[in-house]
Amino acid sequence: MVAIRVEDVWKSYGDDAVLEGVTFEVPDGEFAVLLGPSGCGKTTLLRCIAGLEKVRSGRIYIGGELANDLPPVERDIAMVFQGFSLFPTMDVLENIAFPLRIRGAARQAADERVREIAKTLSIEHLLEKLPKELSGGEQQRVAIGRAIARQPKAFLMDEPLSNLDAPLRAQLRSELKRIQRDLGVTTLYVTHDQAEALALADKIGVLNRGTLLQYGPPQDLFQAPSSAFVARFLGDPQANILNVSLRSGGQPPAYAIVGDGFTLSIPEALGRAVERHAGRGLQVSIRPEEIALSAAPPQGDSVQATVALDEPLTLYRLVTVRPGGGPAGIKVLVAKDARVEAGQGVWLRFDSSKLHFFDRETGRLVV
């Protein structure tokens, strides 16, 4: 097994930059996920690592060896694509065995290897079937099995579960994580689904417009986002991102943030830290689960709001409120048995330690 290291990689098509100075590393045996919206450069980056695309500049190392000039076959990396790409005239056994056959493996040894893989993927009963006789989930298991059969240095996976329905996607996600753990193969996985990324990854890299905004353990990105984009993109439901200004004065509370229809006091130490960046305009983020909603005025500082929408979820209710009758909507997670209705007056309490402040122009974290 090997580590994959990407250093300052740039990629362009004509005058259009697709990747801009991307740097990160997937340590040996880890499962890393590249997460971002469609068109952000995830698949292009994967293809550059596989050797299917040439980088404009920068370096790609596989197992410590500079791979920029190596052809794909010499990089010894297996790719699993969104499309299943199975041979329609071969049964499951032959599809999985194909990379072993072309490498000259003895038939008996290859067949035994295929049966071991099929058992791991719970498709041993399908070995004599053709791809057209399989469901989408079964076909994707076969495609994954063929990649495993190669015993590559690393796996590159390009949204392999996106064509499947939600229950099957969740099932295969769990199995894929288990298989990767059992094999210990370094894996780089591309997806636009943040729930998939959080479920699978040892580390997540969030890309947008060709730039790697943040890379690290999922909990680090979730709790300490480096930008408003990361805060909004990671988490379900999404974080509230609100335009605010900072108000300061001589009397306690010395600092408060002011948004559409609300004013919220913040501790002096936080206010002083934010004040250094307040001239350029600010945004603040807070997650729906980090806001307390009550039907009666609570003790301490709170924001009065009106319920605009109540959405029952499986375990909670997602309530959208409008503070002070203003246009800004704030989403709050409440208990599933909470009694709220449109037009009801409520009060919100914010935990100031959970607030993140961003530059409104650049979106970058300031505090």
Secondary structure by P-SEA (a helix, b strand, c coil): cbbbbbcbbbbbccccccccbbbbbbccbbbbbbbbcccccaaaaaaaaaccccccbbbbbccccccccccccccbbbbbcccccccccccaaaaaaaaaaaacccaaaaaaaaaaaaaaaccccccccccccccaaaaaaaaaaaaaaacccbbbbccccccccaaaaaaaaaaaaaaaaaaccbbbbbbccaaaaaacccbbbbbccccccccccaaaaaaccccaaaaaaccccccbbbbbbbbbccccccbbbbcccbbbbbcaaaaaaacccccccbbbbbccccbbbbccccccbbbbbbbccccccccbbbbbbbcccccbbbbbbccccccccccccbbbbbccccccccccccccccc
